[in-house]
């Protein structure tokens, strides 16, 4: 982390990691990011005209029509976002509090995010349903359907970035208050989204193990994991050079209560194990077990990344707390001085 060594976390009286946003928000950030990232990757696959094999899914007949399931494994992203959004509502709790937050887009990033997620979910689900329905008139070669696809694609990016902007908007927590956090969550959303597409397409037979498209997708996913690791390093290095609370947040992740989450959940499960297992799998063509294990670990690491960033957020001390800390330290020093003086006086009296 630069030239300055990182020492174990200091013991300060007013070291207070935030406790307002817990695992329920991590679930929301994770599902929204992965859903947006998978829709981005799936849409690119669709636009590039990649050849898809018929998936190994049972045919579904509705009102006498056989539904088209060929694109389900690559266009399900909005469903994950729709599942994740209620977790934010549950965290806000009181109905009037949620309504107040959603009706103030000028001042509230919750309201702006509600708009972004709503547009993406609605457009994404429309496109998802369009791909499932068997009616040929839904597939004209016209620019009409390309417009909502482009808009949904843009809002998928906005959804993935917004998960980081929501935390960055909290100015009182130095660990979050950096443009690198939205970038980190965006890259993580793309890497987890890529892996989710790989697992869903491979599991349903949409891509065979030997298909060039799947191999290209796996190479792209590994590149995204490496980029994510670089961004995470820069994120922690920059935050360590800010305020004392920024330093303490990094120490909390590396050496404190969150060290198992960071080294075990984020570094090992999210970065090292997936890349190692995927490269080992390349020596055993046709064996997809290692890929599924690597994918499961990477997706789990993406969740731990959100948990770690949330729980390591330490609030910046307000001036009154800083004054109280200075006064407290001054009183301790004064007490030590008086104690040493009293001890010397007692020793002198004993000698006499």
Order of alpha helices (4+ residues) and beta strands (2+ residues): alpha-beta-beta-alpha-alpha-alpha-alpha-alpha-alpha-alpha-alpha-alpha-alpha
